Amino acid sequence: MPSKATATIDNVYAGVDWISATLGREELDNQVWLYDAIHALEGIAERGNTYKRRSLLGFDGWESAGCFVGSNETRHYAQFAGENAHGAFHFLDHPKVHISRIDVQLTVQYSEELLKLGRKCYASAIRHNQSLPEHRRRRIHLYAGSDFSDTVYLGSASSDTRGRIYNKDKQSQDRRYERAWRYEVVYRNEYANGMFRRLAAAPDETTKLITQEVVAYFSQRGVSVLGLRNWDTDTTKVPKQDRTDAARKLRWIETQVVPTIRKLAEMGYAEELMIVIAEAIAAARNSQL
């Protein structure tokens, strides 16, 4: 099995991975803020994701790819998740906006598959924790998977800051993240507001700030980001997502529907199939008109 000593870094990706924000409807330019948030959501839909009405947490609005923008009688609310959060969070800047949660992440792609890295990080965090006075010790948990899809949590779920380390390759099953581990920090309440303000104030240095913040957070808890001290290349944004709702549906048609069509055609129903498909396409075009 490859060791930490022989592994080098191939790529480093940094970005915002989640953001939840609210703005009162009495605030100046609140409608402009809402329009900007919806514009960000529509951009996600334009990349091939479903755009639909939804209610969430008492707000009525729109959803696309797990992201949401809506309003109630007193406030507007926006929530962007995953890779879409990094492209959308800057649309939410406003002097009076409240950020209830923001997650920032650093994803390190190694030259070799380091299956036991999470368990080594856990051991390092435990050793550091034991060196602290008892009243300062944090909750540290390891959730180990039989396939090494491990996750390490630093801090309690109710804390205003919490660290998370996990095997991004195993948990995402995404070829863009082969051999990659993710180091992620969750901020809530005033910590979230503070992090958002720092990022909003330096739009050209977002990934640099996130990298510094994540490295410092885990270092203060006894965990070093393997190999990053020797990394001399600029940190980049997360790679472009290639699995939209439309892409997933096309893949489903290719793997599930096409074999059935082929079988029916072999049984002599090719003409009927062509009619059914043509009628469905025609109906969709008429509805758009």
Secondary structure, 3 states (H helix, E strand, C coil): CCCCCCCCEEEEEEEEEEEEEEEECCCCCHHHHHHHHHHHHHHHHHCCCCCEEEEECCEEEEEECCEEEEECCCEEEEEEECHHHHHHHHHHCCCCCEEEEEEEEEEEEECCCCCCHHHHHHHHHHHHHHCCCHHHCCCEEEECCCCCCCEEEECCCCCCEEEEEEEHHHHHCCHHHCCEEEEEEEEEHHHHHHHHHHHHHCHHHHHHHHHHHHHHHHHCCCCCCCCHHHCCCCCECCCCCCCCHHHHHHHHHHHHHHHHHHHHHHCCCHHHHHHHHHHHHHHHHHHHC
